[in-house]
Amino acid sequence: MEAIQQLIAEGICLPLFFPGDCALDQVVVVLGDLTPEQEREWLGRIQSYLHIPCGELMLLGGGGCEEDWEVAIHHAAPPNPHLFNFQKFTIPPGNYLVEVYAFLGSMNFNFQLEEIPRKQ
């Protein structure tokens, strides 16, 4: 998708792969600092800077097809209440440090844990 590649080049998009369905089921958005408990418990982190010129941050689970992007871009809320694959946040336009954390018990961490060879 050429449009997505352009957004990545401009620092507007941070694509991440989450294995499995329902990638947004266990998402917690924190503005500012983590709580002391969250700070103690995270196991993995990805950091990136995003340029958000429009003042709208969107989290999109899926995005593998053009239809996912079209629905998310043109709707303020998911049109199907049983298919919640995006969320939008209004924030001041600007540049932001975005950190994505993995915690024990999250689908992403558990998926990677399964890949670690076990000692026999």
C-alpha positions in Angstrom: 0.0 0.0 0.0 1.8 3.1 -1.3 -0.3 5.5 0.9 0.8 3.7 4.1 4.4 3.8 3.0 4.1 7.6 2.5 2.6 7.9 6.0 5.5 5.9 7.5 8.0 8.1 5.6 6.4 11.2 7.1 6.4 9.8 10.6 2.6 9.8 10.8 2.2 6.0 11.0 3.7 3.4 13.3 2.8 -0.1 11.9 3.0 -2.9 14.4 2.2 -6.6 14.0 0.1 -8.2 16.7 -0.4 -11.9 16.2 -4.0 -13.2 16.4 -7.4 -11.6 16.3 -8.7 -8.8 18.4 -5.4 -6.9 18.7 -7.1 -4.0 20.5 -8.9 -6.2 23.1 -6.2 -5.6 25.8 -5.1 -2.1 24.9 -4.6 0.4 27.7 -3.8 4.0 26.7 -1.7 5.9 29.2 -1.1 9.6 28.7 2.0 10.6 30.7 3.8 8.3 33.0 3.0 4.7 33.8 1.8 3.9 37.2 4.4 2.4 39.6 2.8 -1.0 39.1 2.9 -0.8 35.3 6.5 0.5 35.5 7.5 -2.6 37.5 5.6 -5.1 35.3 6.4 -4.3 31.7 8.5 -6.9 29.8 9.1 -5.3 26.4 8.8 -1.9 24.8 8.9 -0.3 21.4 9.4 3.5 21.2 8.9 5.8 18.2 8.2 9.4 17.5 5.0 10.2 15.7 4.2 13.5 13.9 0.4 14.1 14.4 -0.4 17.3 12.4 -4.2 16.8 12.4 -4.7 16.3 16.2 -6.2 12.9 15.8 -4.4 9.7 16.9 -6.0 6.5 15.6 -5.3 3.0 16.8 -6.3 0.4 14.1 -6.3 -3.3 14.6 -6.1 -5.0 11.3 -5.3 -2.6 8.5 -4.3 -5.5 6.2 -6.8 -4.5 3.6 -7.9 -1.2 2.1 -11.4 -1.6 3.6 -10.1 -1.5 7.2 -8.4 1.8 6.5 -11.4 3.3 4.7 -13.8 2.5 7.5 -11.5 3.8 10.2 -10.6 7.0 8.4 -14.2 7.9 7.5 -16.0 7.1 10.8 -15.7 8.6 14.2 -16.7 5.3 15.8 -16.9 1.8 14.5 -20.1 1.4 12.5 -20.5 -2.2 13.8 -20.6 -2.3 17.6 -19.5 -6.0 17.4 -16.4 -5.2 15.4 -14.3 -2.8 17.4 -11.0 -2.6 15.4 -10.2 1.1 15.8 -10.2 3.9 18.3 -9.6 7.6 17.8 -8.2 10.1 20.3 -8.2 13.9 19.9 -4.9 15.4 21.0 -3.1 18.7 20.3 -1.3 18.6 17.0 2.4 18.0 17.4 5.3 15.5 17.7 4.9 12.7 20.3 7.0 10.0 21.8 4.9 6.9 21.6 5.8 3.8 23.7 4.1 0.4 23.2 4.6 -1.9 26.2 4.1 -5.7 26.5 3.0 -7.2 29.8 2.9 -10.8 31.0 -0.6 -12.0 30.2 -0.9 -10.0 27.1 -1.6 -11.9 23.9 1.6 -10.5 22.3 3.9 -11.5 25.1 2.3 -14.9 25.5 2.6 -15.5 21.7 6.4 -14.7 21.9 6.7 -16.8 25.0 5.5 -19.8 23.1 8.4 -19.3 20.6 11.1 -19.6 23.3 12.7 -23.1 23.2 12.1 -25.1 26.4 14.9 -27.0 28.1 14.4 -30.7 28.1 
